[in-house]
Amino acid sequence: MSRLDKYRGIFPAFYACYDDNGDVSPERTRLFTQYLIDKGVKGLYVCGSSGECIYQNVEERKIILENVMEVAKGKITIIAHIAAPSTRDSIELAKHAEKCGVDAVAAIPPIYFRLPEYAIEKYWNDMIDATDLDFVIYNIPGTTGYALTLDLFKRMIKNKKVIGIKNSSMPTQDIQIFKAAGGEDFIVFNGPDEQFVAGRAIGADGGIGGTYAVMPELFIKADELIRSGDFVTAKEIQYEINKVIFAMLSCHGNLYSVAKEILRIQGIDIGEARLPLPRFTEDDLPTIHQCVEIIEKAKKKFC
């Protein structure tokens, strides 16, 4: 059994949990963590894009991770996203994550300034050198404006602490390229939720996704079917998942505002999305309820 097997599976991207005043809620963070553990997920990806990390300060991110770990430590695998606008803050978050007992840390490339590759490489390596934790590269060109090159990828994986990549570029071929270069004993996470089955089919070991938390049962079942070789049924589940995703994206509200309302309807209130992310409107409610209906029907059919 590989020590990396703990990373093979379904990892919901953890949503930020706020109280009614918009402040980070330790209580709701713990409740949401337990909620997802009870769903049977393999692990959680904490303080990433779906966790609204870009709109939180360092102390808020620490509070979130501490409360996730209070519930999850020793139960499931936890990957903490520790990238921040400055290397100084990223290193502080990395060291804090190690103290909390996470399994791995992850980071996007630097944002805002378009830096040369040697600066991106140093940014990541400074974080890696700060702890003894496993490290996961996060490639998400749609938001960072930088698409990881194969050349830099090959340089990064020479470091044995770099055990995986979360690939959120849209070309599924990128998963095959990174898997081939990384080898079998290297973890590739599929990023785009709407192509989870395609990503797994072409070589991803699991997935980290921003919509997993509203329908974890469907992603877990699709993953199980892929492992058993039933790609036909897995594809049917993917189509139902995509109906939900496309409907969520059609709303006026931001994806995560919509996701949190779906969760509230499902029975767990974790607050609203933080501005400037646009909040859902009354006009969005019929679509949001439609999403809940699609999810429930698909769960009854496939799970």
C-alpha positions as CSV (number, residue, x, y, z in Angstrom):
1,M,0.0,0.0,0.0
2,S,1.4,3.4,-1.0
3,R,1.7,6.1,1.5
4,L,0.0,8.3,-1.1
5,D,-3.2,6.2,-1.2
6,K,-4.7,8.7,1.3
7,Y,-4.8,11.2,-1.5
8,R,-6.8,9.0,-3.9
9,G,-10.4,9.9,-3.9
10,I,-13.0,12.7,-3.4
11,F,-11.9,15.9,-1.8
12,P,-14.5,18.6,-1.5
13,A,-13.1,22.1,-1.6
14,F,-14.2,23.4,1.8
15,Y,-16.4,26.5,1.8
16,A,-15.8,29.4,4.1
17,C,-18.3,29.3,7.0
18,Y,-19.4,32.7,8.2
19,D,-21.8,33.8,11.0
20,D,-24.8,36.1,10.3
21,N,-22.5,39.2,10.6
22,G,-20.1,37.8,7.9
23,D,-17.3,36.9,10.3
24,V,-15.6,33.5,10.3
25,S,-17.7,31.1,12.4
26,P,-15.7,28.5,14.3
27,E,-18.9,26.6,15.2
28,R,-20.3,26.5,11.6
29,T,-16.8,25.5,10.4
30,R,-16.8,22.5,12.8
31,L,-20.4,21.5,11.9
32,F,-19.6,21.7,8.1
33,T,-16.5,19.6,8.6
34,Q,-18.5,16.9,10.4
35,Y,-21.2,17.1,7.8
36,L,-18.8,16.3,5.0
37,I,-17.0,13.5,7.0
38,D,-20.4,11.9,7.5
39,K,-20.9,11.9,3.7
40,G,-17.9,9.6,3.3
41,V,-15.4,11.9,1.6
42,K,-11.7,10.9,1.4
43,G,-10.5,14.3,2.5
44,L,-11.0,18.1,2.4
45,Y,-9.2,20.9,0.6
46,V,-9.2,23.8,3.0
47,C,-8.8,27.6,2.4
48,G,-8.6,27.4,-1.4
49,S,-10.5,29.3,-4.1
50,S,-13.9,27.8,-3.0
51,G,-12.9,28.7,0.6
52,E,-12.7,32.4,-0.5
53,C,-9.2,32.6,0.8
54,I,-8.4,35.6,-1.3
55,Y,-10.9,37.7,0.7
56,Q,-9.6,36.6,4.1
57,N,-6.7,37.7,6.2
58,V,-4.0,35.3,7.7
59,E,-5.7,35.1,11.1
60,E,-9.1,34.2,9.6
61,R,-7.5,31.4,7.6
62,K,-5.8,30.1,10.7
63,I,-9.1,30.0,12.6
64,I,-10.8,28.1,9.7
65,L,-8.0,25.5,9.6
66,E,-7.8,25.1,13.3
67,N,-11.5,24.4,13.6
68,V,-11.5,22.0,10.6
69,M,-8.7,20.1,12.2
70,E,-10.4,20.0,15.6
71,V,-13.0,17.8,14.0
72,A,-11.1,16.1,11.1
73,K,-7.7,15.2,12.5
74,G,-7.0,11.5,12.2
75,K,-10.3,10.9,10.5
76,I,-9.8,12.0,6.9
77,T,-7.0,13.5,4.8
78,I,-6.6,17.3,5.0
79,I,-4.8,19.5,2.4
80,A,-4.4,23.1,3.4
81,H,-4.1,25.7,0.7
82,I,-1.5,28.2,2.0
83,A,-0.8,30.5,-0.9
84,A,-1.1,34.2,-0.1
85,P,-0.1,37.4,-2.0
86,S,3.2,37.5,-0.2
87,T,5.7,34.7,0.4
88,R,6.0,35.8,4.0
89,D,2.3,35.2,4.7
90,S,2.4,31.9,2.8
91,I,5.3,30.6,4.9
92,E,3.4,31.7,8.1
93,L,0.4,29.7,6.9
94,A,2.5,26.7,6.0
95,K,4.1,26.5,9.4
96,H,0.7,27.0,11.1
97,A,-0.7,24.2,8.9
98,E,2.1,21.9,10.0
99,K,1.4,22.6,13.7
100,C,-2.3,21.8,13.1
101,G,-1.3,18.4,11.8
102,V,-2.5,18.5,8.2
103,D,-1.4,15.9,5.7
104,A,-0.2,18.3,3.0
105,V,-0.1,21.9,1.9
106,A,-0.9,23.3,-1.6
107,A,-0.5,26.6,-3.4
108,I,-1.4,28.4,-6.5
109,P,1.3,30.5,-8.2
110,P,1.7,34.1,-7.2
111,I,-1.2,36.4,-8.2
112,Y,-1.6,39.9,-9.6
113,F,2.0,40.6,-10.8
114,R,3.0,38.5,-13.8
115,L,6.2,37.0,-12.6
116,P,8.9,35.1,-14.5
117,E,9.0,31.3,-14.0
118,Y,12.1,31.4,-11.8
119,A,10.1,33.7,-9.4
120,I,7.1,31.3,-9.4
121,E,9.5,28.4,-8.7
122,K,11.1,30.2,-5.8
123,Y,7.7,31.2,-4.4
124,W,6.7,27.5,-4.2
125,N,10.0,26.2,-3.0
126,D,10.2,28.7,-0.2
127,M,6.9,27.3,1.1
128,I,8.1,23.7,0.6
129,D,11.3,24.4,2.5
130,A,9.3,25.9,5.4
131,T,7.9,22.5,6.5
132,D,8.3,18.8,6.3
133,L,4.8,18.4,4.8
134,D,3.8,16.9,1.4
135,F,3.2,19.6,-1.2
136,V,0.6,19.8,-3.9
137,I,1.0,22.2,-6.9
138,Y,-2.3,24.0,-7.8
139,N,-2.5,24.8,-11.5
140,I,-5.5,27.1,-12.2
141,P,-4.7,29.4,-15.1
142,G,-8.3,30.6,-15.4
143,T,-7.9,32.7,-12.3
144,T,-4.1,33.2,-11.9
145,G,-3.3,34.0,-15.5
146,Y,-0.4,31.5,-15.4
147,A,-0.6,28.0,-17.0
148,L,2.0,25.7,-15.5
149,T,4.6,24.6,-18.1
150,L,5.9,21.1,-18.4
151,D,9.4,22.4,-17.9
152,L,8.7,24.0,-14.5
153,F,6.6,21.0,-13.5
154,K,9.5,18.7,-14.1
155,R,11.8,20.9,-12.1
156,M,9.3,21.0,-9.2
157,I,8.8,17.3,-9.0
158,K,12.5,16.7,-8.5
159,N,11.7,17.7,-4.9
160,K,10.4,14.5,-3.1
161,K,8.0,16.6,-1.0
162,V,6.0,17.5,-4.2
163,I,3.7,14.6,-4.3
164,G,0.9,15.9,-6.5
165,I,-0.9,18.5,-8.5
166,K,-4.4,19.8,-8.5
167,N,-5.0,20.5,-12.2
168,S,-7.8,23.0,-12.9
169,S,-6.9,23.8,-16.5
170,M,-9.7,22.9,-18.9
171,P,-7.8,20.7,-21.4
172,T,-8.2,17.1,-20.1
173,Q,-5.0,16.3,-21.9
174,D,-3.1,18.2,-19.3
175,I,-3.9,15.5,-16.7
176,Q,-2.4,12.9,-19.0
177,I,0.7,15.0,-19.5
178,F,1.3,15.6,-15.8
179,K,0.5,12.0,-14.9
180,A,3.0,10.7,-17.5
181,A,5.7,13.1,-16.3
182,G,5.0,12.5,-12.6
183,G,4.7,8.7,-12.8
184,E,2.4,6.2,-11.2
185,D,3.5,7.2,-7.7
186,F,2.5,10.8,-8.1
187,I,-1.0,12.1,-7.4
188,V,-3.0,14.1,-10.0
189,F,-6.3,15.6,-8.9
190,N,-8.9,16.5,-11.5
191,G,-9.9,20.2,-11.0
192,P,-12.8,21.0,-13.3
193,D,-15.9,19.4,-11.8
194,E,-17.8,19.2,-15.1
195,Q,-15.2,16.8,-16.5
196,F,-14.5,14.7,-13.4
197,V,-15.2,11.4,-15.2
198,A,-13.1,12.3,-18.2
199,G,-10.3,13.4,-15.9
200,R,-10.3,10.2,-14.0
201,A,-10.6,8.2,-17.2
202,I,-7.4,9.8,-18.6
203,G,-5.3,9.4,-15.4
204,A,-6.4,11.5,-12.5
205,D,-6.2,9.7,-9.1
206,G,-9.1,11.6,-7.6
207,G,-10.6,15.1,-7.6
208,I,-10.8,18.3,-5.7
209,G,-13.8,20.3,-6.6
210,G,-15.8,23.4,-5.8
211,T,-19.2,21.8,-6.2
212,Y,-18.5,18.5,-4.5
213,A,-19.8,19.7,-1.2
214,V,-23.4,20.2,-2.5
215,M,-23.5,16.7,-4.0
216,P,-20.7,14.6,-2.5
217,E,-22.7,11.4,-2.9
218,L,-22.7,11.8,-6.7
219,F,-19.0,12.3,-7.0
220,I,-18.2,9.5,-4.5
221,K,-20.5,7.1,-6.5
222,A,-19.0,8.2,-9.8
223,D,-15.5,7.6,-8.4
224,E,-16.5,4.1,-7.1
225,L,-18.0,3.2,-10.6
226,I,-14.8,4.3,-12.3
227,R,-12.7,2.2,-10.0
228,S,-14.9,-0.8,-10.8
229,G,-14.8,-0.1,-14.5
230,D,-18.4,1.0,-15.0
231,F,-17.7,4.1,-17.1
232,V,-21.2,4.0,-18.7
233,T,-23.0,4.6,-15.4
234,A,-20.3,7.0,-14.2
235,K,-20.9,9.1,-17.4
236,E,-24.7,9.2,-16.6
237,I,-23.9,10.6,-13.2
238,Q,-21.6,13.1,-14.7
239,Y,-24.4,14.3,-16.9
240,E,-26.6,14.9,-13.9
241,I,-23.7,16.7,-12.1
242,N,-23.3,18.9,-15.1
243,K,-27.0,19.8,-15.2
244,V,-26.5,21.1,-11.6
245,I,-23.3,23.0,-12.4
246,F,-24.6,24.7,-15.5
247,A,-27.7,25.8,-13.6
248,M,-25.7,27.1,-10.7
249,L,-23.5,29.1,-13.1
250,S,-26.6,30.6,-14.8
251,C,-27.5,32.4,-11.6
252,H,-26.9,36.1,-10.9
253,G,-25.2,35.1,-7.7
254,N,-21.7,33.8,-7.5
255,L,-21.2,30.0,-7.6
256,Y,-20.4,29.8,-3.9
257,S,-23.3,32.0,-2.9
258,V,-25.5,29.7,-4.8
259,A,-23.8,26.6,-3.3
260,K,-24.3,27.9,0.2
261,E,-28.0,28.4,-0.4
262,I,-28.3,24.8,-1.8
263,L,-26.6,23.6,1.4
264,R,-29.0,25.7,3.5
265,I,-32.0,24.1,1.8
266,Q,-30.3,20.7,2.4
267,G,-30.2,21.5,6.1
268,I,-26.9,23.1,6.9
269,D,-26.4,26.9,7.2
270,I,-22.8,28.1,6.7
271,G,-23.6,31.7,6.0
272,E,-23.3,33.8,2.8
273,A,-20.4,34.3,0.4
274,R,-18.2,37.3,1.2
275,L,-18.4,40.5,-0.9
276,P,-17.4,41.3,-3.5
277,L,-18.7,37.9,-4.6
278,P,-22.2,38.7,-5.8
279,R,-25.0,37.2,-3.7
280,F,-27.9,35.2,-5.1
281,T,-31.1,37.1,-5.8
282,E,-34.8,36.2,-5.4
283,D,-34.8,35.6,-9.2
284,D,-32.2,32.8,-8.6
285,L,-34.3,30.9,-6.2
286,P,-36.3,28.8,-8.7
287,T,-33.0,27.7,-10.3
288,I,-31.5,26.9,-6.9
289,H,-34.5,24.8,-6.0
290,Q,-34.2,23.1,-9.4
291,C,-30.6,22.2,-8.5
292,V,-31.7,20.6,-5.2
293,E,-34.3,18.6,-7.1
294,I,-31.8,17.3,-9.6
295,I,-29.4,16.3,-6.9
296,E,-32.0,14.5,-4.9
297,K,-33.4,12.6,-7.9
298,A,-29.9,11.6,-9.0
299,K,-29.0,10.4,-5.4
300,K,-32.1,8.2,-5.4
301,K,-31.3,6.8,-8.8
302,F,-27.6,6.2,-8.5
303,C,-26.7,6.1,-4.8
